[in-house]
């Protein structure tokens, strides 16, 4: 039956508008819902006035948070999409190249050993993420960095850094509050300052990601075919991994560790539009924005007035959803 | 197009598979590398496409291969490995379109000319009717033709294939060898193959390079090179080359292992 073998993919013309509409809708909900529930009319009135508490809530508290959710979702999904193609591994997540463990170890050290410097945690976490990634690549390097060796070196380095982090926490167990909040990835109390930093990171990282679609398409066909197509495989893989690490590290430095977005969203995007990165990358970015917006919204409302960090929501709901994907897919490859 | 290798040495992790090899391949015909497992024929093919680092000199039409940009190499020749990853979840047409990469700029979009060439490549290999199907859903023979279509979209002067008929049933093997012969005769595309089936090599090749232990054992027309003596020396088997009435090519009949000296 040739008909059943036709590829069933949804065209970008349908997909992109739906996702953008979803982002707008979720953003609007995120602006309305919170400790003070606002109606649409209140929002519009507040925005047309020049001062007032409602205006401050919307513009200074909720809007930066919405912008951060969108950017963090987009960046994490792009990072995962790139890594899965580069590693030929559908289970690749920015975590395997050490971004999370490196950032955690350094951030924990700063929180616990130099509490006075806790304002600079984002900077240190960013550096820690990239250093861990470089260490993994350094160890996997043997005239090139084959994906399998990177994954194995990643397991080793991640375990080591996890041990260091646990050790630091054990020795300073009375000051754990700040570390735990950071490690669970929270968007609480974010200001325009952080939103602006993330916008700058996102603009750089996502532009580089968008420029990589052709190389991603070539690399996912395998190293030898990619080189036969004129791609400098070793060099391009290193650059793309760097872009992925940069994207993930920037989100970690601003909001802490938010897992599963970089793993699940590329899978869903691939199921919907196929593995051609010209379509898959933009869809993954938009979908990632929706997912983080939704997860944060859930975290803020589900046991209000207590707020659950978005990282925890992603782990609790992301894990089972990933299992569901695995079971309900005929093919689980790239 | 002509590929020449002089004092070529290739190895993995310090172990030399090919210590010192000289050869010259006429890129207008169908050239087949024969030889037992581990003789270095696949390694030679990879070195000739710059997939492996090598010592010595490799020249394409007198130009040093190592000094050519990879994209320029990709416009001259296309290589199809034997072992491949599962293809990505894309359609046949998207897959074949990837073959246009070496002709496109960094951010350049596909032009109407690119799509024309993609359609042409799919027609040459008989996969156009399945252009919207998922590459992953295809059978082994269909996949092989799609890979060749992508290679054709590269518009190379030479196509290099590592054991393209392995894992295919006999119908698809014949289909493939006829396709390769047609590409050579009609389009003048040079074909370089690694094969295990000696009868098949006899039929398809204009030139055969027999390799043994990293060296060229003999090089010439199939009728000169494929002989009982070669099969005994190189493969260690007793065999006869048997002419068959009404058939342009002989068959190889194997009579068991040769007594080791």
Interface residues (C-beta under 8 A of the other chain):
Chain A: X2 X5 X6 X7 X88 X211 X214 X217 X218 X220 X221 X222 X224 X225 X227 X228 X229 X230 X231 X232 X270 X274 X275 X276 X331 X333 X334
Chain B: X46 X49 X50 X51 X69 X70 X71 X72 X73 X74 X75 X78 X79 X80 X81 X84 X85 X86 X87 X88 X89 X90 X91 X94 X95 X98 X99 X101 X102 X104 X106 X107 X130 X132 X133 X134 X136 X137 X147 X150 X151 X154
